[in-house]
Amino acid sequence: MDVKTLCLAVLSRRDSTGYEIRKQFAEGPFAHFQKASLGAIYPALTKAAEEGLVTVTAEAQDGRPDKKIYSLTSAGAEALYQACQTEPGDDQFRSDLLFLIFFAAHQSPEKIARLVDERIARYEASVADLHAKAETCSGDEPGKDFVRGLGCAIYKAAADYMRQNRTALLEKLRSEARHAAE
């Protein structure tokens, strides 16, 4: 999805500032499957305002620039509806960790072990976080519950795979390092 559509989606839930929209992608419900930076959000909001998809209200703040609050218009709601009618593209999975593990032979086994352990911990924390959110707001939206459940399953499967295959990976790396040293 393009960033403008992502912004419309957030605004369909509530009026927000650009920063609040960003938080939805950094730590909110979209953090696990979409990304949007402030550098992309603000131009998308400007374009959406020019197209009449959102309105902007300036709220005065003491000693600071006015806070811009964005609201979805009926045209914006229709644009979001139309965007939701499109067929999704293929999922894209990008991972700096997997890139580093792919080139594990160029790093120490200790570094790879640390990276794997840290990622397992991060995945387990994500599962716990998603479970905690499910307890507080489960059942309010079936789509949200489905996505949350799939996220838990993916994180759990990734952590399980890494845990089950960590030792074999490290043994191979250490063996290759010994052979290279001979």
C-alpha positions as CSV (number, residue, x, y, z in Angstrom):
1,M,0.0,0.0,0.0
2,D,1.2,3.5,-0.7
3,V,1.8,5.8,2.3
4,K,-1.2,8.1,1.4
5,T,-3.5,5.1,1.7
6,L,-1.9,4.0,5.0
7,C,-2.5,7.5,6.4
8,L,-6.1,7.4,5.3
9,A,-6.4,4.1,7.1
10,V,-5.1,5.5,10.4
11,L,-7.3,8.6,10.0
12,S,-10.3,6.3,9.5
13,R,-9.8,5.2,13.1
14,R,-9.4,8.7,14.6
15,D,-8.2,12.2,13.9
16,S,-4.4,12.4,14.3
17,T,-1.3,14.4,13.9
18,G,1.5,13.3,11.6
19,Y,3.5,12.2,14.6
20,E,0.5,10.2,15.9
21,I,0.1,8.5,12.5
22,R,3.8,7.6,12.6
23,K,3.4,6.0,16.1
24,Q,0.8,3.6,14.6
25,F,3.6,2.3,12.4
26,A,6.3,2.4,15.0
27,E,4.5,0.8,17.9
28,G,0.8,0.7,17.2
29,P,-1.3,-1.9,15.4
30,F,0.4,-1.5,12.0
31,A,4.0,-1.9,13.4
32,H,4.2,-5.6,12.6
33,F,3.2,-5.4,8.9
34,Q,3.6,-1.9,7.5
35,K,6.2,0.9,7.6
36,A,5.8,4.6,7.1
37,S,8.4,7.2,8.0
38,L,7.7,10.8,8.9
39,G,9.6,11.7,5.7
40,A,6.9,9.9,3.7
41,I,3.9,10.6,5.9
42,Y,4.0,14.4,5.7
43,P,4.2,14.6,1.9
44,A,1.4,12.0,1.7
45,L,-0.8,14.1,4.1
46,T,-0.1,17.3,2.1
47,K,-1.1,15.5,-1.1
48,A,-4.2,14.0,0.6
49,A,-5.2,17.5,1.8
50,E,-4.7,19.0,-1.7
51,E,-7.0,16.2,-3.1
52,G,-9.6,16.9,-0.5
53,L,-9.2,13.5,1.2
54,V,-8.3,15.0,4.6
55,T,-8.8,18.3,6.3
56,V,-6.1,20.0,8.5
57,T,-6.9,21.9,11.7
58,A,-4.2,23.9,13.4
59,E,-4.2,23.7,17.2
60,A,-2.3,26.4,19.0
61,Q,0.4,25.3,21.5
62,D,2.2,27.5,24.0
63,G,5.7,28.4,22.8
64,R,5.6,25.9,20.0
65,P,4.4,25.8,16.4
66,D,0.7,25.0,15.9
67,K,-0.1,21.3,16.0
68,K,-1.7,20.1,12.7
69,I,-4.6,17.6,13.2
70,Y,-5.7,15.7,10.2
71,S,-9.2,14.4,9.7
72,L,-10.6,12.1,7.1
73,T,-13.2,13.6,4.8
74,S,-16.0,11.6,3.1
75,A,-13.9,11.7,-0.1
76,G,-11.0,10.3,1.9
77,A,-13.2,7.5,3.3
78,E,-14.3,6.7,-0.3
79,A,-10.7,6.7,-1.4
80,L,-9.8,4.3,1.4
81,Y,-12.8,2.1,0.5
82,Q,-11.7,2.0,-3.1
83,A,-8.1,1.2,-2.1
84,C,-9.4,-1.7,0.0
85,Q,-11.1,-3.1,-3.1
86,T,-7.8,-3.7,-4.9
87,E,-6.0,-7.0,-4.9
88,P,-2.9,-7.1,-2.7
89,G,0.6,-7.5,-4.2
90,D,2.9,-10.2,-3.0
91,D,4.1,-9.9,0.6
92,Q,7.7,-8.7,0.8
93,F,10.0,-9.8,3.5
94,R,13.1,-7.8,4.1
95,S,15.5,-8.6,6.9
96,D,18.9,-7.2,7.7
97,L,19.3,-10.1,10.1
98,L,18.8,-12.7,7.4
99,F,21.2,-10.8,5.2
100,L,23.9,-11.0,7.9
101,I,23.2,-14.6,8.6
102,F,23.4,-15.4,4.8
103,F,26.9,-14.0,5.0
104,A,27.7,-15.6,8.4
105,A,31.0,-16.9,7.1
106,H,32.2,-13.3,7.1
107,Q,31.5,-12.9,10.9
108,S,32.3,-14.6,14.1
109,P,30.1,-17.4,15.3
110,E,29.8,-15.5,18.6
111,K,28.3,-12.5,16.7
112,I,25.8,-14.8,14.9
113,A,24.9,-16.5,18.1
114,R,24.2,-13.1,19.8
115,L,22.2,-11.9,16.8
116,V,20.1,-15.0,16.8
117,D,19.5,-15.0,20.5
118,E,18.5,-11.3,20.4
119,R,16.1,-11.9,17.6
120,I,14.5,-14.9,19.4
121,A,14.0,-12.6,22.4
122,R,12.5,-9.9,20.2
123,Y,10.1,-12.3,18.6
124,E,9.1,-13.7,22.0
125,A,8.5,-10.2,23.2
126,S,6.4,-9.4,20.2
127,V,4.2,-12.5,20.8
128,A,3.7,-11.5,24.4
129,D,2.8,-7.9,23.3
130,L,0.3,-9.2,20.8
131,H,-1.2,-11.6,23.3
132,A,-1.5,-8.7,25.9
133,K,-3.2,-6.6,23.3
134,A,-5.6,-9.4,22.4
135,E,-6.7,-9.7,26.0
136,T,-7.6,-6.0,26.2
137,C,-9.3,-5.6,22.9
138,S,-10.1,-9.0,21.5
139,G,-13.3,-9.4,19.5
140,D,-13.7,-5.7,18.7
141,E,-12.8,-6.2,15.0
142,P,-12.6,-9.7,13.4
143,G,-10.0,-8.6,10.9
144,K,-7.8,-7.1,13.6
145,D,-8.0,-10.3,15.6
146,F,-7.1,-12.4,12.6
147,V,-4.1,-10.2,11.8
148,R,-3.0,-10.3,15.4
149,G,-3.3,-14.1,15.5
150,L,-1.3,-14.5,12.3
151,G,1.4,-12.2,13.6
152,C,1.7,-14.3,16.8
153,A,1.9,-17.5,14.7
154,I,4.6,-16.0,12.4
155,Y,6.8,-14.7,15.3
156,K,6.4,-17.9,17.2
157,A,7.3,-20.0,14.2
158,A,10.4,-17.8,13.5
159,A,11.6,-18.1,17.1
160,D,11.0,-21.8,17.2
161,Y,12.9,-22.3,13.9
162,M,15.8,-20.2,15.1
163,R,15.9,-22.0,18.5
164,Q,15.8,-25.4,16.8
165,N,18.5,-24.7,14.2
166,R,20.8,-22.3,16.1
167,T,23.2,-25.0,17.3
168,A,23.6,-26.6,13.9
169,L,24.3,-23.3,12.3
170,L,26.9,-22.4,14.9
171,E,28.6,-25.8,14.7
172,K,28.9,-25.4,10.9
173,L,30.3,-21.9,11.2
174,R,32.9,-23.0,13.8
175,S,33.9,-26.0,11.7
176,E,34.3,-23.8,8.6
177,A,36.4,-21.4,10.7
178,R,38.6,-24.2,11.9
179,H,39.2,-25.5,8.4
180,A,39.9,-22.0,7.1
181,A,42.5,-21.5,9.8
182,E,44.4,-24.8,8.9
